[in-house]
Amino acid sequence: MDQNSTAPIRISAKAIIIHNDQILLVRYQSDSDEWYTLPGGGQLFGETLAQTLIRECIEETAYKIEPERLVFVREYIGSNHEFAEFDKDVHQIELMFLASLADKNADMHNLDINADRDQIAAQWINLEDIINLPLFPAVLRPLIAEKRFSLGSPVYLGDVN
């Protein structure tokens, strides 16, 4: 732990969008790997978390969403995880919200979108397939597959990847 670091702690809002037993994820591909994340991203100064979520989902998926309720909080301190070589200066707090499509009759199709570095698509994935998917953070796989979003479920997931 480097308590002398001047790097800011980043606040990020992420969306869990489930529609017709499918979840909308952002797909990434590098030279050596492929992985998925929830859509969302960094909060801008003066922006509410709901505004962040709506803006980021449009940018990364082209879908307009309606934020609902906070279900998980993830902390990620890069130097504590397997990507420390690249993420040693990353400290991020991710607030994950259930969200729904603003247009309940929206066409559900995969889109080739390159909003972020290494992003190649926004993709609908069947919920039963999520357990074996390279979704990060991995701790989300069983929580999402089993739809464990009740008020009794743990909200703070800890420093996990």
C-alpha positions as CSV (number, residue, x, y, z in Angstrom):
1,M,0.0,0.0,0.0
2,D,1.4,3.4,-1.0
3,Q,-0.2,5.9,1.3
4,N,1.9,8.7,-0.3
5,S,0.4,8.2,-3.8
6,T,-1.3,11.3,-5.2
7,A,-3.4,9.3,-7.7
8,P,-7.1,10.0,-7.2
9,I,-9.6,7.4,-6.2
10,R,-11.9,7.0,-9.2
11,I,-15.7,6.6,-8.7
12,S,-17.4,4.5,-11.3
13,A,-21.1,3.6,-11.9
14,K,-22.0,0.3,-13.5
15,A,-25.3,-1.1,-14.8
16,I,-26.7,-4.5,-14.4
17,I,-29.3,-4.6,-17.2
18,I,-31.3,-7.8,-17.5
19,H,-34.0,-8.1,-20.1
20,N,-35.7,-11.4,-21.2
21,D,-33.2,-13.5,-19.2
22,Q,-30.2,-11.9,-20.9
23,I,-27.7,-9.4,-19.6
24,L,-26.1,-6.6,-21.5
25,L,-22.3,-6.7,-21.2
26,V,-19.4,-4.8,-22.8
27,R,-17.0,-7.1,-24.7
28,Y,-13.3,-6.4,-24.9
29,Q,-10.5,-8.1,-26.8
30,S,-6.7,-7.5,-26.7
31,D,-3.9,-9.4,-28.5
32,S,-4.0,-12.2,-25.9
33,D,-7.4,-12.1,-24.1
34,E,-11.1,-11.6,-24.3
35,W,-13.3,-10.5,-21.4
36,Y,-16.5,-8.8,-20.4
37,T,-17.6,-6.1,-18.0
38,L,-20.8,-4.4,-17.0
39,P,-21.4,-1.2,-18.9
40,G,-20.6,2.0,-17.1
41,G,-17.7,4.2,-16.3
42,G,-16.2,7.1,-14.4
43,Q,-18.2,9.8,-12.8
44,L,-17.5,13.4,-14.1
45,F,-17.3,16.3,-11.7
46,G,-20.8,17.8,-11.2
47,E,-22.5,14.7,-12.5
48,T,-24.8,12.5,-10.4
49,L,-24.3,8.8,-10.4
50,A,-27.6,8.3,-12.3
51,Q,-26.4,10.8,-15.0
52,T,-23.0,8.9,-15.2
53,L,-24.8,5.6,-15.6
54,I,-27.1,6.9,-18.4
55,R,-24.3,8.6,-20.2
56,E,-21.9,5.7,-20.0
57,C,-24.5,3.2,-21.1
58,I,-25.4,5.2,-24.2
59,E,-21.6,5.6,-25.0
60,E,-20.8,1.9,-24.5
61,T,-24.0,0.1,-25.6
62,A,-26.1,2.7,-27.5
63,Y,-29.0,1.8,-25.2
64,K,-30.7,4.4,-23.0
65,I,-31.3,3.0,-19.5
66,E,-33.2,3.9,-16.4
67,P,-31.2,3.4,-13.2
68,E,-33.1,1.6,-10.4
69,R,-31.3,0.7,-7.2
70,L,-27.8,0.2,-5.9
71,V,-27.1,-3.5,-5.4
72,F,-23.3,-3.9,-5.1
73,V,-20.2,-1.8,-4.2
74,R,-16.8,-3.1,-5.4
75,E,-13.5,-1.7,-4.4
76,Y,-10.5,-2.4,-6.6
77,I,-7.0,-1.6,-5.5
78,G,-4.9,-2.6,-8.5
79,S,-1.7,-3.3,-6.6
80,N,-3.5,-6.1,-4.7
81,H,-4.5,-8.2,-7.8
82,E,-3.1,-10.2,-10.7
83,F,-2.9,-7.1,-13.0
84,A,-0.8,-5.1,-10.5
85,E,1.9,-4.7,-13.2
86,F,-0.5,-2.5,-15.2
87,D,-2.9,-1.3,-12.4
88,K,-0.6,-0.5,-9.5
89,D,-1.8,3.1,-9.4
90,V,-5.5,2.3,-9.8
91,H,-7.9,2.6,-6.9
92,Q,-11.5,2.5,-8.0
93,I,-14.9,2.3,-6.3
94,E,-17.6,0.8,-8.5
95,L,-21.2,1.3,-7.6
96,M,-23.4,-1.2,-9.4
97,F,-27.0,-0.5,-10.0
98,L,-29.8,-2.6,-11.3
99,A,-31.1,-0.8,-14.4
100,S,-33.7,-1.4,-17.1
101,L,-34.0,-0.4,-20.7
102,A,-35.8,2.9,-21.1
103,D,-37.5,1.5,-24.2
104,K,-39.1,-1.7,-23.0
105,N,-39.6,-2.8,-26.6
106,A,-36.1,-2.1,-27.7
107,D,-34.5,-4.3,-30.3
108,M,-32.1,-6.6,-28.5
109,H,-29.1,-6.9,-30.8
110,N,-25.4,-7.0,-30.4
111,L,-23.5,-3.9,-31.6
112,D,-20.0,-3.4,-32.7
113,I,-19.0,-0.4,-30.5
114,N,-15.5,0.8,-29.8
115,A,-16.1,3.4,-27.2
116,D,-13.2,2.3,-24.9
117,R,-9.8,0.9,-25.5
118,D,-10.1,-2.7,-26.5
119,Q,-13.9,-2.6,-26.6
120,I,-15.2,-4.5,-29.5
121,A,-19.0,-4.9,-28.8
122,A,-22.0,-4.5,-26.6
123,Q,-23.5,-8.0,-26.3
124,W,-26.5,-9.6,-24.9
125,I,-25.6,-12.9,-23.0
126,N,-28.0,-15.5,-21.7
127,L,-27.9,-15.5,-17.9
128,E,-27.2,-19.3,-17.7
129,D,-24.0,-18.7,-19.7
130,I,-22.5,-16.1,-17.4
131,I,-20.9,-18.5,-14.9
132,N,-18.4,-19.7,-17.5
133,L,-17.9,-16.3,-19.1
134,P,-14.7,-14.2,-18.5
135,L,-16.7,-11.5,-16.7
136,F,-14.8,-9.2,-14.4
137,P,-15.0,-8.8,-11.5
138,A,-15.4,-12.6,-11.3
139,V,-17.3,-12.4,-8.0
140,L,-20.3,-11.1,-10.0
141,R,-20.8,-14.3,-12.0
142,P,-22.8,-16.3,-9.4
143,L,-24.5,-13.2,-8.0
144,I,-25.9,-12.3,-11.4
145,A,-26.6,-15.8,-12.6
146,E,-28.6,-16.5,-9.5
147,K,-30.1,-12.9,-9.5
148,R,-29.0,-12.3,-5.9
149,F,-30.1,-8.7,-5.8
150,S,-32.3,-8.8,-2.7
151,L,-32.0,-6.4,0.2
152,G,-30.5,-9.3,2.3
153,S,-27.6,-9.9,-0.1
154,P,-24.2,-8.4,0.7
155,V,-23.8,-5.0,-0.9
156,Y,-20.1,-4.4,-0.2
157,L,-18.1,-7.0,-2.2
158,G,-14.7,-5.8,-0.9
159,D,-11.4,-5.4,-2.8
160,V,-12.0,-8.0,-5.4
161,N,-11.3,-8.7,-9.1
